[in-house]
Amino acid sequence: MTKQKKHNELARYDYLEEICDFVKIFIKTRKSKKLTQQELAKRMDVTQASIARFESGDCNPTLVFLLKLSEVLGLMMTIDEL
């Protein structure tokens, strides 16, 4: 394996870890508020399957979905410059 290819793979793992950490925040918050996926889905006007797919990493959520999720859970999303 070339040095560049190894670097790209490590960068991909770092990226996936960041996504996983991001989703874990939402899951932890949902559970701390004692909400089931079904209850959260109802408050967001989406299906329980949509919540399950998001929490399992099986989808690429839209910005609208993430903003609605944040609002319902009482979280604030921010974007910082790199």
C-alpha positions as CSV (number, residue, x, y, z in Angstrom):
1,M,0.0,0.0,0.0
2,T,1.4,3.4,-0.9
3,K,1.8,6.1,1.6
4,Q,-0.8,8.3,-0.1
5,K,-3.4,5.5,-0.1
6,K,-2.8,4.7,3.6
7,H,-3.2,8.4,4.4
8,N,-6.5,8.5,2.4
9,E,-7.8,5.5,4.3
10,L,-6.9,7.0,7.7
11,A,-8.6,10.2,6.7
12,R,-11.7,8.3,5.8
13,Y,-11.7,6.5,9.2
14,D,-11.3,9.9,11.0
15,Y,-14.2,11.2,9.0
16,L,-16.4,8.2,9.9
17,E,-15.5,8.5,13.5
18,E,-16.6,12.2,13.5
19,I,-19.9,11.2,11.9
20,C,-20.4,8.5,14.5
21,D,-19.7,10.9,17.4
22,F,-22.1,13.4,15.8
23,V,-24.9,10.8,15.7
24,K,-24.1,9.6,19.2
25,I,-24.9,13.1,20.6
26,F,-28.4,12.9,19.1
27,I,-28.9,9.4,20.4
28,K,-27.7,10.2,23.9
29,T,-29.9,13.3,24.0
30,R,-32.9,11.4,22.8
31,K,-32.4,8.8,25.5
32,S,-31.7,11.4,28.2
33,K,-35.1,12.9,27.4
34,K,-36.6,9.4,27.7
35,L,-37.9,9.6,24.1
36,T,-38.4,6.5,22.0
37,Q,-37.6,6.6,18.3
38,Q,-41.4,6.5,17.7
39,E,-42.0,9.5,20.0
40,L,-39.2,11.5,18.5
41,A,-40.5,10.7,15.0
42,K,-44.0,11.8,15.9
43,R,-42.7,15.2,17.2
44,M,-40.6,15.6,14.0
45,D,-43.5,14.5,11.7
46,V,-41.3,11.7,10.2
47,T,-41.4,7.9,10.4
48,Q,-39.8,5.9,13.1
49,A,-37.8,4.2,10.3
50,S,-36.3,7.6,9.4
51,I,-35.0,8.0,12.9
52,A,-33.7,4.4,13.0
53,R,-31.9,4.9,9.7
54,F,-30.3,8.1,10.9
55,E,-29.2,6.5,14.2
56,S,-27.7,3.5,12.5
57,G,-25.9,5.5,9.9
58,D,-27.9,4.1,7.0
59,C,-28.8,7.4,5.5
60,N,-27.5,10.8,4.6
61,P,-29.9,13.2,6.4
62,T,-30.9,16.5,4.9
63,L,-30.1,19.7,6.6
64,V,-33.8,20.2,7.2
65,F,-34.0,16.8,9.0
66,L,-31.0,17.7,11.1
67,L,-32.3,21.2,12.0
68,K,-35.7,19.7,12.9
69,L,-34.0,17.0,15.0
70,S,-31.9,19.6,16.8
71,E,-35.0,21.8,17.5
72,V,-37.1,18.9,18.9
73,L,-34.2,17.7,21.1
74,G,-33.3,21.3,22.2
75,L,-29.8,21.2,20.7
76,M,-28.1,23.9,18.7
77,M,-26.0,23.0,15.6
78,T,-23.2,25.4,14.6
79,I,-20.8,25.5,11.8
80,D,-17.3,26.6,12.6
81,E,-14.6,27.6,10.1
82,L,-11.7,25.2,9.8
